[in-house]
C-alpha cells in the first residue's frame, strides 16, 4: 500500500495536492483538509498558489534576479510572495522573471485574441492591399510596367469592392 503523504504545514495526512511549474521546476504542495481551508484552497475566490509557496526551499529568490519597479516600488520577492504586480510598468521591469512563467502557463506569450468576422475580412483585405502596394512599388522600381499595371488594377478592384460593401452597410 502507498505511503500516506504529510501536510506541508503540519503533520496531518495530506488530502489536497497542488503542483506548480516555475522556471521548468516542479513545486508540489501537499495540504491536509484544515490547512487547505485556512489557505483558501477550497474557496476559488481566495485561492493563491503564490501564498502557498512562501517557503524558500519551494520558491527560491536569487539575489541576481532581484529587481525593483521604479514606479510602484514592488520587488521580485513581493511578486513571488503575493503573485500580483503593482502597476503596468512592472510588466517591463520584471519581464525576465515573468516570461518563463507565462510560457509555462500558456501556449505562447503573444495574445492572439478573437476578432469579429467583419473585422477579420477587413484585416485580410488590408493585408492583401499592403502586399499588392509593396509589389507595385517593387515593379515600378524595376521598371516592370506591365506587372505594375496588373497590381494597380487589382488594388483598384479591391478598393472599389471594399467601398461598395461599406456603403451597403450604412
C-alpha positions in Angstrom: 0.0 0.0 0.0 1.2 3.5 -0.8 2.7 5.6 1.9 0.4 8.5 3.1 1.7 12.0 2.4 2.0 14.5 5.2 0.8 18.1 5.0 3.4 20.7 4.1 2.3 22.9 7.1 1.6 20.3 9.8 2.0 16.6 10.3 -1.6 15.6 9.4 -2.4 13.4 6.4 -2.4 15.5 3.1 -5.6 15.2 1.1 -5.1 18.2 -1.2 -2.1 18.1 -3.6 -1.1 21.1 -5.7 1.6 21.3 -8.3 3.1 24.4 -10.0 5.8 24.6 -12.6 8.1 27.6 -12.3 11.2 28.1 -14.4 10.9 24.4 -15.6 11.0 23.2 -12.0 8.1 21.4 -10.4 7.0 22.6 -7.0 4.5 20.5 -5.1 2.5 21.4 -2.0 0.5 18.8 0.0 -2.1 20.0 2.4 -4.5 18.5 4.9 -8.1 19.5 4.7 -7.9 22.1 7.5 -4.8 23.7 6.2 -6.3 23.8 2.7 -9.4 25.6 4.1 -7.2 28.0 6.1 -5.2 28.9 2.9 -8.4 29.3 0.9 -7.7 26.4 -1.5 -11.3 25.1 -1.2 -12.6 28.6 -2.0 -11.7 29.5 -5.6 -12.2 33.3 -4.8 -9.4 33.2 -2.2 -7.1 30.8 -3.8 -3.5 32.0 -4.2 -0.9 29.4 -5.0 1.8 32.0 -4.6 0.8 32.3 -1.0 1.2 28.6 -0.5 4.8 28.7 -1.9 6.3 31.0 0.6 8.9 28.5 1.8 12.4 29.4 0.4 13.0 25.8 -0.3 10.0 25.6 -2.6 10.3 29.1 -4.2 13.8 30.4 -4.1 14.6 34.0 -5.0 18.1 34.5 -6.1 19.9 37.8 -5.4 20.9 38.4 -9.0 17.2 38.3 -10.1 16.1 40.9 -7.5 14.6 43.9 -9.2 12.5 46.8 -8.0 9.9 48.7 -10.0 10.8 52.4 -10.1 7.1 53.5 -10.2 5.5 51.4 -7.5 8.5 50.1 -5.5 7.4 46.4 -5.9 10.3 43.9 -5.7 10.7 40.4 -7.3 10.3 38.9 -3.8 7.0 40.8 -3.4 5.7 39.3 -6.7 6.7 35.8 -5.7 5.1 36.3 -2.3 1.8 37.8 -3.5 1.5 36.5 -7.1 0.5 40.1 -8.2 2.1 43.0 -10.0 1.9 46.6 -8.7 1.5 48.6 -11.8 1.6 48.5 -15.6 5.4 49.3 -15.6 6.0 46.0 -13.6 5.5 44.0 -16.8 8.6 45.6 -18.4 10.7 45.7 -15.2 10.0 42.1 -14.3 9.9 40.7 -17.9 12.8 38.3 -17.4 11.0 36.8 -14.4 7.5 36.8 -15.9 8.4 35.5 -19.4 9.3 31.9 -18.3 6.2 31.8 -16.1 3.9 32.9 -18.9 5.5 30.4 -21.3 4.9 27.6 -18.8 1.2 28.6 -18.2 0.2 29.4 -21.8 0.7 28.2 -25.3 2.6 31.4 -26.2 3.3 34.8 -24.8 1.6 36.8 -27.6 -2.1 37.5 -27.2 -4.0 36.4 -30.3 -7.5 37.1 -29.2 -10.7 36.8 -31.1 -11.6 39.1 -34.0 -15.2 39.7 -35.1 -15.9 38.2 -38.5 -16.5 41.6 -40.3 -13.2 42.9 -38.8 -11.3 39.8 -39.9 -12.4 40.2 -43.5 -11.4 43.9 -43.4 -8.0 42.9 -41.9 -7.5 40.4 -44.6 -8.3 43.0 -47.3 -5.9 45.5 -45.7 -3.1 42.9 -45.6 -3.7 41.9 -49.2 -3.7 45.6 -50.2 -0.5 46.2 -48.4 1.2 43.3 -50.1 -0.1 44.5 -53.5 1.1 48.0 -52.9 4.6 46.7 -51.9 4.6 44.6 -55.1 3.5 47.6 -57.2 6.3 49.7 -55.7 8.9 47.0 -56.5 7.5 46.5 -60.0 7.8 50.3 -60.7 11.3 50.4 -59.2 12.4 47.6 -61.5 10.5 49.2 -64.4 8.3 46.1 -64.9 5.4 48.3 -66.0 3.1 45.5 -67.3 3.3 43.8 -63.9 2.8 47.1 -62.2 -0.4 47.7 -64.2 -1.7 44.3 -63.0 -1.0 45.2 -59.4 -2.6 48.7 -59.9 -5.8 47.1 -61.4 -6.0 44.5 -58.6 -5.6 47.2 -56.0 -8.3 49.3 -57.6 -10.7 46.3 -57.8 -10.3 45.5 -54.1 -10.7 49.1 -53.0 -13.9 49.6 -55.0 -15.3 46.4 -53.7 -14.5 47.4 -50.1 -16.0 50.8 -50.6 -19.2 49.2 -52.0 -19.5 46.9 -49.0 -19.1 49.8 -46.6 -21.7 51.9 -48.4 -24.2 49.0 -48.4 -23.8 48.6 -44.6 -24.8 52.2 -43.8 
